[in-house]
Amino acid sequence: MGVSLKDVAQRAGVSIKTVSNVVNNFPHVTPQMRAKVQQAIDELGYRPNLTARHLRKGRTGIIALAVPELGNPYFAELAGAVIDAAAQHDYTVLVDHTAGLRERELLVCQEFRSHVIDGLILSPIHLENDDLLARHETSPLVLLGEREYQAPYDQIAIDNVAAARSAVRHLLDLGRRRVAFLGSRTGRERQPAHLRLRGWREELAAAGCTPDEELVAVTDGYGRSDGAAAMAALLDRGARPDAVFAYNDLIALGALRTLAERGLRVPDDVAVVGFDDIEESSYGAVSLSTVSPDKRAIARHAVDRLVARLAGDTAAEPRRIRPGYRLVVRESTGGTHTVEPARTAPATGGGAATAGTATAD
């Protein structure tokens, strides 16, 4: 039989109400009384009944996270960060993926297991503003991703344009001038691929280099094979770059493979920068320089905003929060291969962009 509040109260010599106040972290408890109750909790091994606590509030204790592709290491790592952040609020996370399909995004946005979850964190690709305005589901929604929606929902995203510019600036500082962009997409305006391409164009122009559209490679997807094929296509048509900025790390890793097969040295002949700082980027034959979004901050802000909405902060204006990022310099642009614990830039709220920092791993 489990330890109850009554057991803790008897051990501490206090009322059950006092124990409840301590367990629920209510402020009107003296430090001495809180320490006395906590000692009893520790001695007896009491664990709160989280299910009962949520049910008393009319909640399930479950929030959902829906991302485009769980097979993408970035989203897998982000999901882990969301799970950790939710645990701090005693929430369990139900994880689903939309496969980047509009009908799946509409499903999770409109009617996604509304009887099971208390709120939803969604990373959409195809949803339009009208889709969000037509949402009938009353549970809170927090959006991930750079696309701006004129809808009453909080949104968490790094500044993709500024982050891309920092990557291109790093390559330009190395003396590279023929900087390719791998991972452009046709259509889907205002998506991260377009924003990162915009950053590529802006930084080249700011440095007095005319962006060479021949060095822009369109990909069908965002995987390693897409990067390998895009790099091969550039080389086959004679568009030889001296640097590559890839939409994400997977595309960059595929490009590294093609460059090795073609006998081109990295970074001597071609320097390469990716985006996302997935764990794999540290462990290739050539470790990858990359833009590292603060995944922990993205997850923390998303969960915090969802919990705030669940707690009754429903009248406040939607917030646009810009977590930080940093540029990690590794072997693919001449850095060293030393794997260190992640360091993150501070995050800011209210729509202000956080400048990235450059560090060498």
C-alpha positions as semicolon CSV with decimal commas, in nm:
position;residue;x (nm);y (nm);z (nm)
1;M;0,000;0,000;0,000
2;G;0,137;0,344;-0,092
3;V;0,228;0,625;0,142
4;S;-0,056;0,877;0,184
5;L;-0,074;1,242;0,285
6;K;-0,211;1,122;0,618
7;D;0,101;0,912;0,676
8;V;0,325;1,211;0,605
9;A;0,116;1,435;0,831
10;Q;0,143;1,188;1,119
11;R;0,520;1,152;1,075
12;A;0,569;1,531;1,065
13;G;0,314;1,603;1,339
14;V;0,117;1,846;1,125
15;S;-0,222;1,858;0,956
16;I;-0,297;1,695;0,621
17;K;-0,372;2,045;0,485
18;T;-0,019;2,158;0,573
19;V;0,130;1,859;0,391
20;S;-0,090;1,937;0,090
21;N;0,030;2,297;0,091
22;V;0,392;2,183;0,088
23;V;0,337;1,920;-0,184
24;N;0,159;2,175;-0,404
25;N;0,426;2,438;-0,331
26;F;0,181;2,690;-0,189
27;P;0,364;2,997;-0,055
28;H;0,200;3,036;0,286
29;V;0,414;2,782;0,468
30;T;0,704;2,880;0,693
31;P;1,051;2,757;0,591
32;Q;1,078;2,560;0,916
33;M;0,743;2,385;0,862
34;R;0,827;2,318;0,493
35;A;1,159;2,158;0,594
36;K;0,986;1,944;0,858
37;V;0,727;1,815;0,611
38;Q;0,988;1,759;0,339
39;Q;1,193;1,550;0,580
40;A;0,889;1,331;0,646
41;I;0,823;1,301;0,273
42;D;1,182;1,194;0,211
43;E;1,183;0,944;0,499
44;L;0,859;0,779;0,390
45;G;0,926;0,798;0,017
46;Y;0,595;0,971;-0,054
47;R;0,512;1,033;-0,420
48;P;0,221;1,261;-0,519
49;N;-0,064;1,106;-0,717
50;L;-0,024;1,320;-1,027
51;T;-0,322;1,165;-1,202
52;A;-0,553;1,258;-0,915
53;R;-0,404;1,606;-0,900
54;H;-0,471;1,669;-1,270
55;L;-0,820;1,519;-1,252
56;R;-0,911;1,755;-0,969
57;K;-0,827;2,039;-1,207
58;G;-1,030;1,884;-1,487
59;R;-0,713;1,784;-1,677
60;T;-0,559;1,464;-1,807
61;G;-0,198;1,557;-1,730
62;I;-0,101;1,493;-2,094
63;I;0,012;1,740;-2,358
64;A;0,085;1,652;-2,720
65;L;0,379;1,736;-2,943
66;A;0,330;1,699;-3,319
67;V;0,632;1,737;-3,549
68;P;0,683;1,677;-3,923
69;E;0,929;1,390;-3,899
70;L;1,044;1,196;-3,596
71;G;1,310;1,024;-3,807
72;N;1,486;1,358;-3,839
73;P;1,736;1,377;-3,550
74;Y;1,659;1,745;-3,492
75;F;1,295;1,672;-3,413
76;A;1,387;1,365;-3,210
77;E;1,624;1,574;-2,997
78;L;1,365;1,851;-2,968
79;A;1,104;1,597;-2,856
80;G;1,338;1,481;-2,581
81;A;1,382;1,840;-2,466
82;V;1,003;1,895;-2,463
83;I;0,954;1,579;-2,257
84;D;1,211;1,699;-2,004
85;A;1,054;2,046;-1,987
86;A;0,704;1,904;-1,944
87;A;0,820;1,680;-1,660
88;Q;0,909;1,992;-1,464
89;H;0,538;2,074;-1,467
90;D;0,429;1,714;-1,396
91;Y;0,301;1,667;-1,752
92;T;0,342;1,364;-1,975
93;V;0,401;1,420;-2,348
94;L;0,221;1,232;-2,624
95;V;0,441;1,253;-2,936
96;D;0,306;1,224;-3,291
97;H;0,436;1,311;-3,634
98;T;0,246;1,464;-3,925
99;A;0,482;1,342;-4,199
100;G;0,465;1,699;-4,331
101;L;0,115;1,629;-4,468
102;R;-0,147;1,902;-4,466
103;E;-0,431;1,662;-4,376
104;R;-0,238;1,534;-4,074
105;E;-0,161;1,888;-3,961
106;L;-0,530;1,978;-3,988
107;L;-0,621;1,666;-3,793
108;V;-0,389;1,736;-3,502
109;C;-0,478;2,104;-3,503
110;Q;-0,855;2,058;-3,506
111;E;-0,956;1,736;-3,336
112;F;-0,640;1,567;-3,215
113;R;-0,747;1,338;-2,928
114;S;-0,918;1,629;-2,756
115;H;-1,053;1,392;-2,488
116;V;-0,699;1,277;-2,406
117;I;-0,477;1,586;-2,412
118;D;-0,481;1,919;-2,231
119;G;-0,290;2,113;-2,497
120;L;-0,084;2,087;-2,814
121;I;0,261;2,198;-2,932
122;L;0,266;2,184;-3,313
123;S;0,540;2,236;-3,571
124;P;0,341;2,296;-3,893
125;I;0,458;2,309;-4,254
126;H;0,143;2,350;-4,463
127;L;-0,111;2,513;-4,233
128;E;-0,239;2,851;-4,349
129;N;-0,359;3,139;-4,136
130;D;-0,722;3,060;-4,218
131;D;-0,674;2,704;-4,093
132;L;-0,574;2,833;-3,752
133;L;-0,850;3,094;-3,740
134;A;-1,103;2,820;-3,820
135;R;-0,982;2,603;-3,531
136;H;-1,276;2,504;-3,308
137;E;-1,077;2,309;-3,051
138;T;-1,057;2,504;-2,725
139;S;-0,743;2,341;-2,583
140;P;-0,434;2,567;-2,588
141;L;-0,202;2,555;-2,890
142;V;0,161;2,667;-2,917
143;L;0,328;2,685;-3,258
144;L;0,690;2,604;-3,338
145;G;0,857;2,736;-3,652
146;E;0,950;3,062;-3,815
147;R;0,641;3,123;-4,024
148;E;0,438;3,412;-3,886
149;Y;0,065;3,356;-3,837
150;Q;-0,192;3,624;-3,762
151;A;-0,371;3,393;-3,522
152;P;-0,420;3,400;-3,144
153;Y;-0,151;3,147;-3,058
154;D;0,193;3,172;-2,903
155;Q;0,483;3,096;-3,135
156;I;0,841;2,990;-3,057
157;A;1,117;3,014;-3,320
158;I;1,474;3,128;-3,363
159;D;1,550;3,402;-3,617
160;N;1,633;3,186;-3,919
161;V;1,746;3,478;-4,135
162;A;1,991;3,608;-3,876
163;A;2,116;3,256;-3,799
164;A;2,176;3,186;-4,168
165;R;2,361;3,514;-4,205
166;S;2,592;3,419;-3,920
167;A;2,680;3,093;-4,100
168;V;2,751;3,268;-4,431
169;R;2,947;3,544;-4,254
170;H;3,170;3,277;-4,102
171;L;3,244;3,134;-4,448
172;L;3,311;3,479;-4,590
173;D;3,548;3,553;-4,301
174;L;3,744;3,246;-4,409
175;G;3,798;3,411;-4,747
176;R;3,541;3,201;-4,933
177;R;3,343;3,377;-5,204
178;R;3,163;3,102;-5,401
179;V;2,924;2,995;-5,128
180;A;2,660;2,744;-5,235
181;F;2,323;2,695;-5,065
182;L;2,191;2,339;-5,052
183;G;1,830;2,273;-4,959
184;S;1,620;2,531;-5,138
185;R;1,257;2,437;-5,195
186;T;1,011;2,542;-5,462
187;G;0,698;2,709;-5,326
188;R;0,620;2,715;-4,954
189;E;0,707;3,078;-4,899
190;R;0,789;3,194;-4,546
191;Q;0,913;2,849;-4,452
192;P;1,258;2,801;-4,291
193;A;1,422;2,698;-4,621
194;H;1,321;3,028;-4,780
195;L;1,425;3,224;-4,473
196;R;1,768;3,060;-4,460
197;L;1,810;3,118;-4,833
198;R;1,716;3,482;-4,774
199;G;1,985;3,503;-4,506
200;W;2,236;3,354;-4,754
201;R;2,146;3,622;-5,012
202;E;2,147;3,909;-4,763
203;E;2,485;3,828;-4,612
204;L;2,653;3,780;-4,949
205;A;2,510;4,110;-5,070
206;A;2,618;4,287;-4,751
207;A;2,974;4,164;-4,815
208;G;2,969;4,299;-5,171
209;C;2,929;3,955;-5,330
210;T;2,655;3,913;-5,586
211;P;2,461;3,598;-5,489
212;D;2,516;3,342;-5,764
213;E;2,184;3,163;-5,814
214;E;2,371;2,890;-6,001
215;L;2,505;2,787;-5,661
216;V;2,156;2,733;-5,517
217;A;2,052;2,367;-5,520
218;V;1,688;2,262;-5,481
219;T;1,625;1,938;-5,291
220;D;1,317;1,717;-5,277
221;G;1,370;1,641;-4,911
222;Y;1,594;1,723;-4,619
223;G;1,790;1,400;-4,576
224;R;2,146;1,282;-4,632
225;S;2,067;1,141;-4,977
226;D;1,918;1,476;-5,080
227;G;2,237;1,655;-4,977
228;A;2,457;1,404;-5,157
229;A;2,253;1,434;-5,476
230;A;2,241;1,815;-5,462
231;M;2,617;1,838;-5,415
232;A;2,674;1,599;-5,706
233;A;2,439;1,799;-5,929
234;L;2,628;2,122;-5,858
235;L;2,963;1,964;-5,938
236;D;2,831;1,787;-6,248
237;R;2,713;2,113;-6,401
238;G;3,044;2,281;-6,329
239;A;2,915;2,504;-6,048
240;R;3,213;2,440;-5,821
241;P;3,178;2,622;-5,487
242;D;3,454;2,689;-5,238
243;A;3,203;2,673;-4,950
244;V;2,863;2,523;-4,877
245;F;2,590;2,639;-4,644
246;A;2,330;2,364;-4,607
247;Y;1,970;2,400;-4,493
248;N;2,031;2,139;-4,224
249;D;2,296;1,903;-4,092
250;L;2,160;1,599;-4,275
251;I;2,197;1,773;-4,612
252;A;2,545;1,889;-4,510
253;L;2,645;1,535;-4,411
254;G;2,530;1,407;-4,749
255;A;2,730;1,681;-4,921
256;L;3,042;1,579;-4,724
257;R;3,005;1,228;-4,858
258;T;2,989;1,346;-5,219
259;L;3,284;1,580;-5,175
260;A;3,493;1,292;-5,038
261;E;3,393;1,069;-5,329
262;R;3,494;1,340;-5,576
263;G;3,835;1,382;-5,414
264;L;3,765;1,729;-5,276
265;R;3,914;1,806;-4,935
266;V;3,714;1,961;-4,654
267;P;3,777;2,235;-4,556
268;D;4,080;2,296;-4,783
269;D;3,887;2,283;-5,111
270;V;3,533;2,330;-4,983
271;A;3,427;2,449;-4,637
272;V;3,087;2,327;-4,513
273;V;2,838;2,460;-4,256
274;G;2,514;2,289;-4,158
275;F;2,219;2,385;-3,941
276;D;2,059;2,218;-3,633
277;D;2,366;2,081;-3,445
278;I;2,235;1,726;-3,426
279;E;2,453;1,486;-3,229
280;E;2,577;1,316;-3,547
281;S;2,739;1,640;-3,662
282;S;3,010;1,596;-3,397
283;Y;3,106;1,241;-3,490
284;G;3,160;1,218;-3,866
285;A;3,499;1,155;-4,025
286;V;3,502;1,535;-4,058
287;S;3,308;1,698;-3,776
288;L;3,057;1,951;-3,901
289;S;3,041;2,323;-3,828
290;T;2,680;2,414;-3,774
291;V;2,425;2,662;-3,647
292;S;2,302;2,533;-3,312
293;P;1,949;2,643;-3,215
294;D;1,891;2,641;-2,841
295;K;1,663;2,336;-2,842
296;R;1,633;2,336;-2,464
297;A;1,510;2,696;-2,467
298;I;1,269;2,627;-2,754
299;A;1,121;2,336;-2,559
300;R;1,113;2,525;-2,230
301;H;0,937;2,829;-2,376
302;A;0,685;2,614;-2,564
303;V;0,592;2,414;-2,254
304;D;0,589;2,721;-2,029
305;R;0,351;2,905;-2,261
306;L;0,122;2,603;-2,287
307;V;0,115;2,558;-1,910
308;A;0,051;2,931;-1,862
309;R;-0,247;2,911;-2,096
310;L;-0,377;2,606;-1,911
311;A;-0,342;2,796;-1,585
312;G;-0,575;3,066;-1,711
313;D;-0,352;3,310;-1,899
314;T;-0,596;3,306;-2,190
315;A;-0,658;3,677;-2,231
316;A;-0,296;3,779;-2,285
317;E;-0,182;3,867;-2,635
318;P;-0,006;3,590;-2,830
319;R;0,367;3,597;-2,773
320;R;0,642;3,561;-3,034
321;I;0,949;3,429;-2,855
322;R;1,295;3,412;-3,014
323;P;1,523;3,163;-2,837
324;G;1,897;3,193;-2,896
325;Y;2,134;3,011;-3,125
326;R;2,511;2,983;-3,168
327;L;2,752;2,899;-3,445
328;V;2,962;2,593;-3,358
329;V;3,293;2,584;-3,547
330;R;3,429;2,236;-3,612
331;E;3,661;2,066;-3,861
332;S;3,452;2,127;-4,173
333;T;3,550;2,495;-4,158
334;G;3,891;2,457;-3,998
335;G;3,799;2,420;-3,632
336;T;3,904;2,137;-3,400
337;H;3,724;1,817;-3,312
338;T;3,661;1,847;-2,939
339;V;3,317;1,739;-2,825
340;E;3,201;1,954;-2,533
341;P;2,872;1,991;-2,346
342;A;2,628;2,217;-2,530
343;R;2,641;2,586;-2,448
344;T;2,342;2,800;-2,532
345;A;2,277;3,164;-2,600
346;P;2,023;3,335;-2,373
347;A;1,664;3,341;-2,496
348;T;1,443;3,649;-2,505
349;G;1,070;3,690;-2,534
350;G;0,829;3,933;-2,692
351;G;0,955;3,887;-3,046
352;A;1,303;4,026;-3,000
353;A;1,568;3,830;-3,187
354;T;1,863;3,698;-2,992
355;A;2,200;3,741;-3,154
356;G;2,392;3,420;-3,198
357;T;2,737;3,348;-3,066
358;A;3,025;3,164;-3,228
359;T;3,206;2,893;-3,038
360;A;3,460;2,632;-3,132
361;D;3,401;2,274;-3,031
